[in-house]
Amino acid sequence: MNTNKLQTPCFVLDQRDVVDNIKEFQNALSSFFPQSVISYSVKTNSLPYILKLVKEQGCYAEVVSYNEYNFAVRIGFPKEHIVYNGPMKSKETFLDAVRHHSIVNIETWREIEWLQELPREETFEVGVRLNINISAISPEDENHPNDDSRFGFSYESGEWEEALARIAELKNVMVVGIHSHREPKTRSVSFYHNVISYVQDVIHEYNLKLKYWDLGGGFFGSMPGKPTYYEYAEVFYKTLSADLHDISIIVEPGNAVVASGFDYVMEVIDVKKHDGNIYICTDGTRNDVDPFFHKSDYFKEVIYQDEVGDVASQPQIVSGLSCLEYDRMFTLPAGERRLQPGDHIVLHRVGAYTMSLTPLFIHYFPVVYLKTSSDERPQIIREEWTEDEFLQKSIY
């Protein structure tokens, strides 16, 4: 795509990349599990166009709040194709989801209480989330000592058994699923081996007759040198005991599906030189592409406006549009070609946990384009937010 045709800053979606990721993951899972389900993690990137796209590929929607549940319904997902997780369920949407055969994984005690309000003359199915302590189950994958979790019911504390017992008192509600999502920083294949080994021991101890096992997310996508979709699916199957091979496996990828499908384009708008550095100001911002402020570099390329240019004798610190000193994205070492106003910088693989976490700070949501060929007019799939959108529903 010709970046000169784009209004910057902007995101650019390559929908073919996203579709290819989904198809590759589906093929890998179906090699071992004919009844597997990919449930897209809505929170990872909640752009409506993405939700429409993954729905068209046969994915379910994995949601973690009443807002996301209503959003998925509004986009057009059948309720039976929604996986409803997390503590931020409302009673209304929780009961609606259970009654309409969504895949609902119990996270809190209040949800168990709400089950009592279901019609007694009908039968219903739910899953329950099991607490996963990485330090105890897969210490080689821990991010820090005591890498515990605040989610799910703990087997070790006895709350898992208590949750099952409370649900069993309701004769019209059956536990047919288990949810074991935990995302390790390593995203290693061995982590899933360790978690599956742990969880299936719990399944066998309680003699659970399950229809599905929701393994959650936490996978690498199409990243060179990293585990493939097939390698993940293979370890799922090889670790499962034979009596669980026919279970329906659910995965909740987000990063693995959308990260590689988005670029971020920004333009150099100013250059200053002092204190031994060259300071490059762009019209982009770290808020858009690194909301957790932990990156020091990106998959990137520079599109220069001139065919030739000077070499920078000093480091070039590439920064953003905001008035924050720490809105600095990366540094080009001395010896790189010098950036000039009008040059474009493209950051690749920025589709996960970026757009859904972009704050309305100084500059509102940027425009989003659909990738087209260089000679085609860019297609806008989300217009830039202006003061009109910012002021909506406000009294002033």
Buried (B, 14 or more C-beta within 10 A) or exposed (E): BEBEEBBBBBBBBBBEBBBBBBEBBBEBBEBBBEEBBBBBBBBBBBBEBBBEBBBEBEBBBBBBBBBBBBBBBEBEBBBEBBBBBBEBBBEEBBBBBBBEBBBBBBBBEEBBEBBEEBEEEEEBBBBBBBBBBBBBBBEEBBEEEEBBBEBBBBBEEEBBBBBBEBBEEBEEBBBBBBBBBBBBEBBBBBBBBBBBBBBBEBBEEBEBEBBBBBBBBBBBBBBEEBBBBBBBBBBBBEBBEEEBEEBBBBBBBBBBBBBBBBBBBBBBBEBEEEEEBBBBBBBBBBBBBBBEEEEEEBEBEBBBEEEEEEEBEBBBBBBBBBEBEEBBBBBBEBEBBBBBEEBBBBBBBBBBBBBBBBEEEEBBBBBBBBBBEEEEEBEBBBEBBEEEEEEEEEEE
